[in-house]
Amino acid sequence: MYHVLVSDPISEEGLLPLINHDSVTCDQMPIEAAEQSLELYDALLIRSGTKVTDNLLKKMPNLKIIARAGVGVDNIDIEAATRRGVIVINAPDGNTISTAEHTIAMIASLVRNIPQATRSVKDGIWDRSRFTGMELNGKTLGIIGMGRIGTEISKRAKAFGIKVNVYDPYLTKERGEKLGVASVSFNDLLESSDIITVHTPLTKETKGLLGFDSIPRTKKGVWLINCARGGIIDEEALYHFIKTGHVAGAALDVFETEPPKKNKLLELDEVITTPHIGASTKEAQLNVAAQVADEVLDCLQGIPIKNSINLPTISAEIYDKVKPFFHLTKKMGTILSQMVRTPVKEIELTYSGEVISLETAVLTRNLMAGFLSARVDSPVNEVNAPSIASQRGIIHGEKTGLKADGYSNLIQATVHGEEETFYIRGTNIQEYGERIVNLNGFDIDFYPGGNLLYIQHTDRPGVIGNVGKILGEHHINIATMQVGRKEIGGDAIMILSFDEPLDEEVILALKEIQDLVSVKKLEL
């Protein structure tokens, strides 16, 4: 008999697979009410209310799986769960339609002044001229981020007669054509869109994506929508440009701080808001509950699961054998994703040496997870990476036969994009651990970890000295430096590591150095 605790309100209809199963006891109560019996439970189902901390996990020694009925897992200590061998899953697809529909509803409500007109009528004021709106037919919608939700929004927008432009650096032309949207640059989207909606994860790159620098490049009278993550639109900048009249209005389901307190945007009639309810429909709540209930039941019965956040679905014996290459391939994928910032069609892995005798499929999937993690709006791991790659039109495969070049093992991953091909080679050396030994034809040797900086430059006297000079002026100490070149006086690269991350000011200063072709931080 398995014991399952549901500690947050979750659709009971969705939980029926667990409730009705003969081998499962399903208790629905808050964590506090179950305090005296926490050691009994094999599974924990939660939403955002329950905070799964290391301390809570200590009280649940028999716990095998934590299921989040939704996408976000910010309230779960993933590292602590992994350390204790507890699988963490979520429901990444259950609320896609609800969020897409809510976004369309917000757009229509915003441009037709529906909330403001409703309030006016209820206040006893009948003023039709005050609420003259804008037709959606013939307008251009700019979608930033073409994941599952962005894709569904584009389908619905076209039914209104809207032209859809998309900015997604990883959207291939073929997939864009298949979806019936125009893939454009970020600047083109800003300049051409009457309405802009954001649907990306919140990362260092996307925080403040629409802010003081980018909003002035939009059309005067643009409408901005955020039903994704608070912080993608800079709230200070949004307030400023609404007050100046450059932005006609905004619809916000999310805020940088929730609930918003003393937020100046709430004072503006041009802003309509909802309390983060994009996924709050009966259907979505049923879908996410049913999805995690089925996955929990599969896990308890030993059936492979689909949406694991933290653990590979392979046996402990196989995992022990591939472990030396497991972190290496994830890092190789992460580096590739940062080096190739254009649409990708194919990723090919080639194995040689002793690694050939291992279960390389899990390593391929792991590299794909590292490559995709920063490109999609939901958690990616080696379990769901292949299906996510397929959704985005990226094919992948593996083969053997690469020359080991003197290494006992060697892994090469090659990315074929629309505009470029780039490859990376890595190995695991018993005495030194993980090493990257080639970047796109440049022989190099560095550990893929810490605060790294990639510089491509022309091999001329004084270039390295100028880099050191700039770093010295900013009081930055270089921990290690590795250089590689193909020929004297030709293209060359250097990889530098630092004790602390570099500020953007330093990166900009380095980019001003003559003969430097590219400067990129590698975040691992």
NORNOR-V567351 format. One record per run of one state. SS is the DSSP state (2 for helix, 1 for strand, 0 for the rest). FROM is the first residue (numbers start at 1). LEN is the number of residues. If there is no record, write none. Layout:
# NORNOR-V567351
SS;FROM;LEN
SS;FROM;LEN
This chain:
# NORNOR-V567351
0;1;1
1;2;5
0;7;9
2;16;4
0;20;4
1;24;5
0;29;2
2;31;10
0;41;2
1;43;4
0;47;5
1;52;1
0;53;1
2;54;5
0;59;6
1;65;4
0;69;7
1;76;1
0;77;1
2;78;6
0;84;3
1;87;3
0;90;6
2;96;16
0;112;2
2;114;9
0;123;6
2;129;3
0;132;8
1;140;5
0;145;3
2;148;11
0;159;4
1;163;5
0;168;5
2;173;7
0;180;2
1;182;2
0;184;2
2;186;7
0;193;2
1;195;4
0;199;11
1;210;1
0;211;4
2;215;3
0;218;4
1;222;5
0;227;6
1;233;1
0;234;1
2;235;9
0;244;3
1;247;6
0;253;11
2;264;4
0;268;3
1;271;3
0;274;8
2;282;19
0;301;7
1;308;1
0;309;7
2;316;24
0;340;4
1;344;10
2;354;4
0;358;2
2;360;13
0;373;12
2;385;7
0;392;3
1;395;6
0;401;8
1;409;9
0;418;3
1;421;9
0;430;3
1;433;7
0;440;2
1;442;5
0;447;4
1;451;8
0;459;4
2;463;11
0;474;4
1;478;8
0;486;5
1;491;8
0;499;5
2;504;8
0;512;4
1;516;8
0;524;1
